[in-house]
Amino acid sequence: MIYNNVSEIDSNGLTFNLSNKSLKTNLTVFLSYNNLTENSFHENWANSKPGNRFVGYDINANQIKKLPQKVFESVLLSPATEYLSVGRNPYECDCDMKYLLTDKTKIADKLRNVVCANHLNKTLFSLKTKDLG
């Protein structure tokens, strides 16, 4: 779905059956370069149960200004999620996003490419983990 006009992900809109033993590769959902904002994601938008594969979500280069805890924490703490890549979004970083730093061992392993800066372009925090390659 790269370079489309996706603007909303409904509840259970990206829920997958990951238990198929005949499929050996993980699943990646590419939603980069769309019109997604922090309000585009309904709660439980990704609700996959753990299985033999993992799912990665690439939502880079959209219009996401925040990563609301009630919408993204469940994805970041899900054993079914391999990663959530969210770079090149115009973040407005404040205390609402501090939950990303509360359990760095669980969240930072899955969250990729977040660089939060304040209005003076001073980096408040950066979560850059494993490269996708």
DSSP file (Angstrom, degrees, kcal/mol; ACC not computed):
  #  RESIDUE AA STRUCTURE BP1 BP2  ACC     N-H-->O    O-->H-N    N-H-->O    O-->H-N    TCO  KAPPA ALPHA  PHI   PSI    X-CA   Y-CA   Z-CA
    1    1 A M    >         0   0    0      0, 0.0     3,-0.8     0, 0.0     5,-0.3   0.000 360.0 360.0 360.0  27.6    0.0    0.0    0.0
    2    2 A I  T 3   +     0   0    0      1,-0.2    31,-0.2    29,-0.1    32,-0.1  -0.483 360.0  11.1 -72.0 139.9    2.9    2.4   -0.5
    3    3 A Y  T 3  S+     0   0    0     29,-1.4    -1,-0.2     1,-0.2    31,-0.2   0.846  98.8 122.7  62.7  39.6    2.0    5.8   -2.1
    4    4 A N  S <  S-     0   0    0     -3,-0.8    -1,-0.2    28,-0.4    27,-0.0  -0.395  73.7-105.9-110.1-166.6   -1.8    5.4   -1.7
    5    5 A N        +     0   0    0     -2,-0.2     2,-0.2    29,-0.1    29,-0.1  -0.164  53.6 156.4-116.7  38.6   -4.3    7.5    0.0
    6    6 A V        +     0   0    0     -5,-0.3    29,-2.1     1,-0.2     3,-0.1  -0.487   4.5 162.5 -65.1 128.4   -5.0    5.3    3.0
    7    7 A S        +     0   0    0      1,-0.3     2,-0.3    -2,-0.2    30,-0.3   0.393  54.4  40.0-129.9  -0.2   -6.3    7.5    5.8
    8    8 A E        -     0   0    0     28,-0.1     2,-0.5    33,-0.0    -1,-0.3  -0.981  48.9-163.6-154.8 139.8   -8.0    5.2    8.2
    9    9 A I  B     -a   41   0A   0     31,-3.3    33,-2.3    -2,-0.3     3,-0.1  -0.962  27.3-148.8-121.9 110.0   -7.3    1.8    9.8
   10   10 A D    >   -     0   0    0     -2,-0.5     3,-2.6     1,-0.2     4,-0.3  -0.164  38.0 -66.7 -74.7 168.0  -10.5    0.4   11.4
   11   11 A S  T 3  S+     0   0    0      1,-0.3    34,-0.3     2,-0.1    -1,-0.2  -0.335 126.1   2.7 -54.8 132.5  -10.8   -1.8   14.5
   12   12 A N  T >  S+     0   0    0     32,-2.9     3,-0.9    30,-0.2    -1,-0.3   0.650  92.2 135.6  59.5  17.4   -9.3   -5.2   13.6
   13   13 A G  T <  S+     0   0    0     -3,-2.6    33,-0.2     1,-0.3    -2,-0.1   0.776  76.0  34.2 -65.4 -27.2   -8.4   -3.7   10.2
   14   14 A L  T 3  S+     0   0    0     31,-2.8     2,-0.5    -4,-0.3    34,-0.4  -0.470  84.2 134.8-126.7  60.5   -4.9   -5.3   10.3
   15   15 A T    <   -     0   0    0     -3,-0.9     2,-0.3    31,-0.2    31,-0.1  -0.936  31.0-174.6-110.5 130.1   -5.5   -8.5   12.2
   16   16 A F        -     0   0    0     -2,-0.5     2,-0.8    33,-0.0    33,-0.6  -0.888  32.5-119.8-128.0 153.2   -3.9  -11.6   10.7
   17   17 A N  B     +b   49   0B   0     -2,-0.3     3,-0.4     1,-0.1    34,-0.1  -0.844  33.2 175.3 -87.9 109.1   -3.8  -15.4   11.4
   18   18 A L        +     0   0    0     -2,-0.8    34,-1.5    31,-0.5    35,-1.3   0.268  56.3  87.2 -99.7  10.1   -0.2  -16.0   12.1
   19   19 A S        +     0   0    0     32,-0.3     2,-0.5    33,-0.2    -1,-0.2   0.475  48.1 124.5 -93.1  -1.6   -0.5  -19.6   13.0
   20   20 A N    >   -     0   0    0     -3,-0.4     3,-0.9     1,-0.2    31,-0.0  -0.442  43.8-164.5 -63.8 111.1   -0.1  -21.1    9.5
   21   21 A K  T 3  S+     0   0    0     -2,-0.5    -1,-0.2     1,-0.2    -3,-0.0   0.699  81.8  64.4 -73.2 -19.5    2.8  -23.6    9.9
   22   22 A S  T 3  S+     0   0    0      2,-0.0     2,-0.6    -3,-0.0    -1,-0.2   0.714  88.0  78.6 -78.4 -18.6    3.3  -23.9    6.1
   23   23 A L    <   -     0   0    0     -3,-0.9    29,-0.0     1,-0.1    -1,-0.0  -0.811  56.6-179.6 -92.6 122.7    4.3  -20.2    5.8
   24   24 A K        +     0   0    0     -2,-0.6     2,-0.2     2,-0.1    -1,-0.1   0.651  53.6  78.2 -96.6 -18.1    7.9  -19.7    6.9
   25   25 A T  S    S-     0   0    0      1,-0.1     2,-0.1    28,-0.1    -2,-0.0  -0.586  78.1-114.3 -97.4 156.9    8.3  -16.0    6.4
   26   26 A N        -     0   0    0     -2,-0.2     2,-0.4    27,-0.1    29,-0.2  -0.360  31.9-113.5 -78.3 166.2    7.1  -13.1    8.6
   27   27 A L  E     -c   55   0C   0     27,-2.8    29,-2.7    -2,-0.1     2,-0.4  -0.867  25.4-165.8-106.6 133.6    4.4  -10.7    7.3
   28   28 A T  E     -c   56   0C   0     -2,-0.4     2,-0.6    27,-0.2    29,-0.2  -0.983   6.9-156.2-121.7 130.5    5.2   -7.0    6.7
   29   29 A V  E     -c   57   0C   0     27,-3.1    29,-3.0    -2,-0.4     2,-0.7  -0.920  10.4-157.0-105.6 114.4    2.5   -4.4    6.2
   30   30 A F  E     +c   58   0C   0     -2,-0.6    29,-0.2    27,-0.2    27,-0.1  -0.830  30.4 152.0 -96.6 113.4    3.7   -1.4    4.2
   31   31 A L        +     0   0    0     27,-3.3     3,-0.4    -2,-0.7     5,-0.2   0.002  26.3 139.6-126.2  26.1    1.7    1.8    4.8
   32   32 A S        +     0   0    0      1,-0.2   -29,-1.4    26,-0.1   -28,-0.4  -0.325  60.8  23.3 -69.9 154.5    4.4    4.4    4.1
   33   33 A Y  S    S+     0   0    0     27,-1.5   -29,-0.2    28,-0.4    -1,-0.2   0.916  93.6 118.9  57.3  50.5    3.6    7.6    2.2
   34   34 A N  S    S-     0   0    0     -3,-0.4    -1,-0.2    26,-0.3   -29,-0.1  -0.427  78.4 -94.6-120.1-160.0   -0.1    7.6    2.9
   35   35 A N        +     0   0    0    -29,-2.1     2,-0.3    -2,-0.2    27,-0.1  -0.190  66.7 145.6-114.4  39.1   -2.4   10.1    4.7
   36   36 A L        +     0   0    0     -5,-0.2    27,-2.7    25,-0.1     2,-0.2  -0.581  21.0 178.2 -82.2 138.9   -2.4    8.5    8.1
   37   37 A T    >   -     0   0    0    -30,-0.3     3,-1.5    -2,-0.3     4,-0.4  -0.720  49.8 -92.1-122.9 178.0   -2.5   10.6   11.2
   38   38 A E  G >  S+     0   0    0     25,-0.4     3,-0.5     1,-0.3    26,-0.1   0.758 127.9  55.2 -64.2 -22.2   -2.6    9.6   14.9
   39   39 A N  G 3  S+     0   0    0      1,-0.2    -1,-0.3   -31,-0.0    -3,-0.0   0.493  89.3  77.5 -87.1  -4.0   -6.4    9.7   14.6
   40   40 A S  G <  S+     0   0    0     -3,-1.5   -31,-3.3   -32,-0.1     2,-0.7   0.686  80.2  78.4 -76.1 -18.9   -6.5    7.3   11.7
   41   41 A F  B <   -a    9   0A   0     -3,-0.5   -31,-0.2    -4,-0.4     2,-0.1  -0.827  69.0-154.4-101.6 113.7   -5.9    4.3   14.0
   42   42 A H    >   -     0   0    0    -33,-2.3     3,-1.2    -2,-0.7   -30,-0.2  -0.476  40.4 -84.9 -75.9 155.3   -8.9    2.9   15.9
   43   43 A E  T 3  S+     0   0    0      1,-0.3   -31,-0.1    -2,-0.1    -1,-0.1  -0.320 118.8  21.5 -57.7 145.6   -8.2    1.1   19.1
   44   44 A N  T 3  S+     0   0    0     27,-0.2   -32,-2.9   -33,-0.2    -1,-0.3   0.795  77.0 147.3  62.7  31.4   -7.4   -2.6   18.4
   45   45 A W  S <  S+     0   0    0     -3,-1.2   -31,-2.8   -34,-0.3     2,-0.5   0.829  74.5  35.1 -65.0 -31.1   -6.5   -1.8   14.8
   46   46 A A        +     0   0    0    -33,-0.2    -1,-0.2   -34,-0.1   -31,-0.2  -0.974  69.1 155.9-124.8 115.3   -3.9   -4.6   14.9
   47   47 A N        +     0   0    0     -2,-0.5   -32,-0.2    -3,-0.2     2,-0.1  -0.098  13.5 154.9-135.2  35.4   -5.1   -7.5   17.0
   48   48 A S        -     0   0    0    -34,-0.4    32,-0.3     1,-0.1   -31,-0.1  -0.392  38.6-130.2 -71.2 142.6   -3.2  -10.5   15.7
   49   49 A K  B     -b   17   0B   0    -33,-0.6   -31,-0.5     1,-0.1    -1,-0.1  -0.680  35.4 -95.0 -87.2 145.5   -2.7  -13.5   18.0
   50   50 A P        +     0   0    0      0, 0.0     2,-0.2     0, 0.0    30,-0.1  -0.238  61.1 142.6 -58.9 148.7    0.8  -14.8   18.3
   51   51 A G        -     0   0    0      2,-0.7   -32,-0.3    28,-0.2   -34,-0.0  -0.605  66.1 -49.8-155.1-143.4    1.7  -17.8   16.1
   52   52 A N  S    S+     0   0    0    -34,-1.5     2,-0.3    -2,-0.2   -33,-0.2   0.570 118.1  44.8 -85.9 -11.1    4.5  -19.2   14.1
   53   53 A R  S    S-     0   0    0    -35,-1.3    -2,-0.7   -27,-0.0     2,-0.3  -0.825  72.8-136.5-127.7 166.9    5.1  -15.9   12.3
   54   54 A F        -     0   0    0     -2,-0.3   -27,-2.8    -4,-0.1     2,-0.4  -0.803  13.2-136.3-117.7 163.2    5.4  -12.2   13.3
   55   55 A V  E     -cd  27  81C   0     25,-2.1    27,-3.1    -2,-0.3    28,-0.8  -0.974  11.8-161.0-122.8 138.4    4.0   -9.1   11.7
   56   56 A G  E     -cd  28  83C   0    -29,-2.7   -27,-3.1    -2,-0.4     2,-0.5  -0.928   6.7-150.7-115.8 142.9    5.8   -5.8   11.1
   57   57 A Y  E     -cd  29  84C   0     26,-2.4    28,-3.1    -2,-0.4     2,-0.7  -0.960   5.3-166.3-117.4 124.1    4.1   -2.5   10.4
   58   58 A D  E     +cd  30  85C   0    -29,-3.0   -27,-3.3    -2,-0.5    28,-0.2  -0.907  22.3 156.3-110.6 103.2    5.8    0.2    8.3
   59   59 A I        +     0   0    0     26,-2.8     3,-0.3    -2,-0.7     5,-0.2  -0.146  24.6 148.0-118.7  36.4    3.9    3.5    8.8
   60   60 A N        +     0   0    0      1,-0.2   -27,-1.5    25,-0.1   -26,-0.3  -0.252  55.2  21.4 -65.9 156.0    6.8    5.7    7.8
   61   61 A A  S    S+     0   0    0     26,-2.4   -28,-0.4   -29,-0.2   -27,-0.3   0.890  89.1 118.9  54.0  53.7    6.3    9.1    6.1
   62   62 A N  S    S-     0   0    0     -3,-0.3   -25,-0.1    25,-0.3    -1,-0.1  -0.258  80.0 -88.8-117.4-149.0    2.7    9.8    7.0
   63   63 A Q        +     0   0    0    -27,-2.7     2,-0.5    26,-0.1   -25,-0.4  -0.128  67.9 146.0-119.4  35.0    1.2   12.7    8.9
   64   64 A I        +     0   0    0    -27,-0.3    -2,-0.1    -5,-0.2   -27,-0.1  -0.634  18.7 172.6 -81.3 120.8    1.5   11.2   12.4
   65   65 A K        +     0   0    0     -2,-0.5    27,-3.2     1,-0.2     2,-0.3   0.668  66.6  18.3-100.3 -21.8    2.2   13.8   15.1
   66   66 A K        -     0   0    0     25,-0.2    -1,-0.2    27,-0.1    27,-0.1  -0.957  60.2-137.4-144.1 160.7    1.8   11.6   18.1
   67   67 A L        -     0   0    0     -2,-0.3    33,-0.1    -3,-0.1     5,-0.1  -0.771  33.5-145.8-117.4  82.0    1.8    7.9   19.0
   68   68 A P    >>  -     0   0    0      0, 0.0     4,-2.6     0, 0.0     3,-1.2  -0.208   7.2-136.2 -56.1 132.8   -1.2    7.7   21.5
   69   69 A Q  H 3> S+     0   0    0     27,-0.3     4,-2.1     1,-0.3     5,-0.4   0.891 101.8  55.4 -57.7 -43.7   -0.6    5.2   24.2
   70   70 A K  H 34 S+     0   0    0      1,-0.2    -1,-0.3     2,-0.2     4,-0.1   0.707 117.1  37.2 -66.8 -17.4   -4.1    3.8   24.1
   71   71 A V  H <4 S+     0   0    0     -3,-1.2     4,-0.3   -28,-0.1   -26,-0.2   0.801 127.9  27.5-100.0 -38.0   -3.7    3.1   20.3
   72   72 A F  H  X S+     0   0    0     -4,-2.6     4,-2.5     2,-0.1     3,-0.2   0.705 101.1  74.4-104.6 -22.3   -0.1    2.0   20.0
   73   73 A E  H  X S+     0   0    0     -4,-2.1     4,-1.9    -5,-0.4     5,-0.2   0.899  95.6  53.3 -61.9 -39.9    0.9    0.4   23.3
   74   74 A S  H  4 S+     0   0    0     -5,-0.4     4,-0.5     1,-0.2    -1,-0.2   0.870 111.5  46.5 -64.3 -34.4   -1.0   -2.8   22.7
   75   75 A V  H >4 S+     0   0    0     -4,-0.3     3,-0.7    -3,-0.2     6,-0.3   0.919 113.0  49.1 -70.2 -43.9    0.7   -3.2   19.3
   76   76 A L  H 3< S+     0   0    0     -4,-2.5    -2,-0.2     1,-0.2    -1,-0.2   0.760 116.4  42.2 -69.3 -24.6    4.1   -2.5   20.8
   77   77 A L  T 3< S+     0   0    0     -4,-1.9    -1,-0.2    -5,-0.2    -2,-0.2   0.451  88.7 113.4 -99.8  -1.6    3.6   -5.0   23.6
   78   78 A S    X   -     0   0    0     -3,-0.7     3,-1.0    -4,-0.5   -29,-0.1  -0.517  63.6-143.9 -72.7 132.4    2.0   -7.7   21.5
   79   79 A P  T 3  S+     0   0    0      0, 0.0   -28,-0.2     0, 0.0    -1,-0.1   0.639 100.9  62.2 -68.0 -11.6    4.0  -10.9   21.2
   80   80 A A  T 3  S+     0   0    0    -32,-0.3   -25,-2.1   -30,-0.1     2,-0.5   0.692  86.4  87.2 -84.6 -19.4    2.7  -11.1   17.6
   81   81 A T  E <   -d   55   0C   0     -3,-1.0   -25,-0.2    -6,-0.3     3,-0.1  -0.690  49.5-177.2 -88.0 127.3    4.3   -7.8   16.5
   82   82 A E  E     -     0   0C   0    -27,-3.1     2,-0.3    -2,-0.5   -26,-0.2   0.893  68.3 -23.8 -83.8 -46.5    7.9   -8.0   15.3
   83   83 A Y  E     -d   56   0C   0    -28,-0.8   -26,-2.4     2,-0.0     2,-0.4  -0.990  42.5-145.2-159.9 162.0    8.3   -4.2   14.8
   84   84 A L  E     -de  57 111C   0     26,-3.1    28,-2.6    -2,-0.3     2,-0.6  -0.949  20.3-162.8-131.7 110.5    6.5   -0.9   14.2
   85   85 A S  E     +de  58 112C   0    -28,-3.1   -26,-2.8    -2,-0.4    28,-0.2  -0.859  20.1 161.9-101.0 121.9    8.5    1.5   12.0
   86   86 A V        +     0   0    0     26,-2.4     3,-0.3    -2,-0.6    27,-0.1   0.028  19.1 142.0-131.9  26.0    7.3    5.1   12.3
   87   87 A G        +     0   0    0      1,-0.2   -26,-2.4    25,-0.1   -25,-0.3  -0.099  54.3  35.0 -70.1 168.7   10.1    7.3   10.9
   88   88 A R  S    S+     0   0    0     25,-0.2    -1,-0.2   -28,-0.2    26,-0.1   0.840  81.7 131.0  55.5  40.8    9.8   10.5    8.9
   89   89 A N        -     0   0    0     -3,-0.3     2,-2.0   -28,-0.2    -1,-0.2  -0.908  68.8-111.7-115.2 150.2    6.6   11.6   10.6
   90   90 A P        -     0   0    0      0, 0.0    -3,-0.0     0, 0.0   -27,-0.0  -0.467  45.5-166.2 -82.4  71.8    6.2   15.2   11.9
   91   91 A Y        -     0   0    0     -2,-2.0     2,-0.7    24,-0.2    26,-0.2  -0.270  21.7-157.0 -65.3 140.6    6.1   14.4   15.6
   92   92 A E        -     0   0    0    -27,-3.2     2,-0.4    24,-0.1    26,-0.1  -0.890  26.5-156.4-110.4  93.2    5.0   16.8   18.3
   93   93 A C        +     0   0    0     24,-0.7     2,-0.2    -2,-0.7   -27,-0.1  -0.567  30.8 132.3 -84.8 130.1    6.8   15.3   21.2
   94   94 A D  S >  S-     0   0    0     -2,-0.4     3,-1.9    24,-0.1     4,-0.1  -0.813  72.6 -63.1-152.3-167.3    5.6   16.0   24.7
   95   95 A C  G >  S+     0   0    0      1,-0.3     3,-1.6    -2,-0.2     4,-0.3   0.716 119.0  74.6 -63.5 -20.8    4.8   14.1   27.9
   96   96 A D  G 3  S+     0   0    0      1,-0.3     3,-0.3     2,-0.1   -27,-0.3   0.744  98.3  47.2 -63.7 -21.3    2.1   12.2   26.2
   97   97 A M  G X  S+     0   0    0     -3,-1.9     3,-1.6     1,-0.2    -1,-0.3   0.343  80.4  99.6-101.4   6.8    4.7   10.1   24.4
   98   98 A K  G X   +     0   0    0     -3,-1.6     3,-2.0     1,-0.3     4,-0.5   0.724  64.8  77.0 -67.6 -19.2    6.8    9.4   27.5
   99   99 A Y  G >> S+     0   0    0     -3,-0.3     3,-0.9     1,-0.3     4,-0.7   0.775  81.4  70.4 -59.7 -23.5    5.3    5.9   27.8
  100  100 A L  G <4 S+     0   0    0     -3,-1.6    -1,-0.3     1,-0.3    -2,-0.2   0.751 103.0  42.7 -63.6 -22.3    7.6    5.0   25.0
  101  101 A L  G X4 S+     0   0    0     -3,-2.0     3,-0.7    -4,-0.2    -1,-0.3   0.493  93.6  83.0-100.6  -5.5   10.5    5.3   27.4
  102  102 A T  T <4 S+     0   0    0     -3,-0.9     2,-0.2    -4,-0.5    -2,-0.1   0.878 107.1  19.6 -72.6 -37.5    8.8    3.6   30.4
  103  103 A D  T >X S+     0   0    0     -4,-0.7     4,-2.7     1,-0.1     3,-0.8  -0.588  73.4 167.6-129.7  70.4    9.6    0.0   29.4
  104  104 A K  H <> S+     0   0    0     -3,-0.7     4,-1.3     1,-0.3     5,-0.5   0.787  70.8  61.7 -59.4 -29.9   12.4    0.4   26.9
  105  105 A T  H 34 S+     0   0    0      1,-0.2     4,-0.4     3,-0.2    -1,-0.3   0.907 115.6  30.9 -66.9 -37.9   13.3   -3.3   26.9
  106  106 A K  H <4 S+     0   0    0     -3,-0.8     4,-0.4     2,-0.1    -2,-0.2   0.913 129.4  35.6 -83.1 -45.6    9.9   -4.3   25.5
  107  107 A I  H >X S+     0   0    0     -4,-2.7     4,-2.4     1,-0.2     3,-1.5   0.927 113.0  53.9 -79.0 -45.8    9.0   -1.2   23.5
  108  108 A A  T 3< S+     0   0    0     -4,-1.3    -1,-0.2    -5,-0.4    -3,-0.2   0.785 101.9  60.9 -64.1 -26.6   12.4   -0.2   22.1
  109  109 A D  T 34 S+     0   0    0     -5,-0.5    -1,-0.3    -4,-0.4    -2,-0.2   0.764 117.6  30.3 -69.1 -22.8   13.0   -3.7   20.6
  110  110 A K  T <4 S+     0   0    0     -3,-1.5   -26,-3.1    -4,-0.4     2,-0.4   0.697 104.3  80.5-107.6 -25.2    9.9   -3.3   18.5
  111  111 A L  E  <  -e   84   0C   0     -4,-2.4     2,-0.4   -28,-0.2    18,-0.3  -0.719  61.3-170.6 -91.9 131.2    9.7    0.5   17.8
  112  112 A R  E     +e   85   0C   0    -28,-2.6   -26,-2.4    -2,-0.4    16,-0.2  -0.946  51.1   5.8-126.5 142.0   11.9    1.8   15.1
  113  113 A N        +     0   0    0     -2,-0.4     2,-0.6    14,-0.3   -25,-0.2   0.811  69.8 150.0  68.6  38.8   12.9    5.2   13.8
  114  114 A V  E     +F  127   0D   0     13,-2.2    13,-3.2    -3,-0.1     2,-0.5  -0.911  14.7 173.7-101.4 122.9   11.3    7.6   16.3
  115  115 A V  E     -F  126   0D   0     -2,-0.6     2,-0.5    11,-0.2   -24,-0.2  -0.967  11.3-165.4-126.6 114.6   13.2   10.8   16.8
  116  116 A C  E     +F  125   0D   0      9,-2.8     8,-3.0    -2,-0.5     9,-1.3  -0.865  12.1 171.8-103.7 129.7   11.4   13.3   19.0
  117  117 A A  E     -F  123   0D   0     -2,-0.5   -24,-0.7     6,-0.3     6,-0.2  -0.951  24.5-129.7-132.0 153.1   12.6   16.9   19.0
  118  118 A N    >   -     0   0    0      4,-1.8     3,-2.3    -2,-0.3   -24,-0.1  -0.238  48.4 -78.9 -90.0-172.7   11.1   20.1   20.6
  119  119 A H  T 3  S+     0   0    0      1,-0.3    -1,-0.0     2,-0.1   -27,-0.0   0.657 131.7  57.1 -65.1 -14.7   10.6   23.4   18.9
  120  120 A L  T 3  S-     0   0    0      2,-0.2    -1,-0.3     0, 0.0     3,-0.1   0.274 116.1-115.1 -95.2  10.1   14.3   24.2   19.2
  121  121 A N    <   +     0   0    0     -3,-2.3     2,-0.5     1,-0.3    -2,-0.1   0.723  66.7 148.2  60.2  24.2   15.1   21.0   17.3
  122  122 A K        -     0   0    0      1,-0.0    -4,-1.8    -4,-0.0     2,-0.3  -0.792  55.1-115.6 -86.1 127.1   16.8   19.7   20.4
  123  123 A T  E     -F  117   0D   0     -2,-0.5    -6,-0.3    -6,-0.2     3,-0.1  -0.473  30.9-176.4 -67.4 122.6   16.4   15.9   20.4
  124  124 A L  E     -     0   0D   0     -8,-3.0     2,-0.3     1,-0.4    -7,-0.2   0.865  69.6 -20.4 -85.5 -42.8   14.3   14.9   23.4
  125  125 A F  E     -F  116   0D   0     -9,-1.3    -9,-2.8     2,-0.0    -1,-0.4  -0.974  56.9-155.1-160.9 159.0   14.7   11.2   22.8
  126  126 A S  E     -F  115   0D   0     -2,-0.3     2,-0.6   -11,-0.2   -11,-0.2  -0.993   3.9-171.0-140.6 128.6   15.5    8.8   20.0
  127  127 A L  E     +F  114   0D   0    -13,-3.2   -13,-2.2    -2,-0.4     2,-0.5  -0.889  21.5 156.5-120.8  98.9   14.6    5.2   19.5
  128  128 A K        +     0   0    0     -2,-0.6   -16,-0.1   -15,-0.2     3,-0.1  -0.940  14.8 162.3-124.0 107.2   16.5    3.8   16.6
  129  129 A T        -     0   0    0     -2,-0.5   -20,-0.1     1,-0.3   -16,-0.1  -0.095  44.7  -8.3-107.5-153.2   16.7    0.0   16.8
  130  130 A K  S    S-     0   0    0    -21,-0.1    -1,-0.3     1,-0.1     2,-0.1   0.048  70.5-114.3 -43.9 139.6   17.6   -2.8   14.4
  131  131 A D        -     0   0    0      1,-0.1    -1,-0.1    -3,-0.1    -3,-0.0  -0.443  19.1-125.7 -70.9 152.1   17.8   -1.9   10.8
  132  132 A L              0   0    0      1,-0.2    -1,-0.1    -2,-0.1    -2,-0.1   0.686 360.0 360.0 -72.8 -16.9   15.2   -3.5    8.5
  133  133 A G              0   0    0      0, 0.0    -1,-0.2     0, 0.0    -3,-0.0   0.468 360.0 360.0 -75.7 360.0   17.9   -5.0    6.3
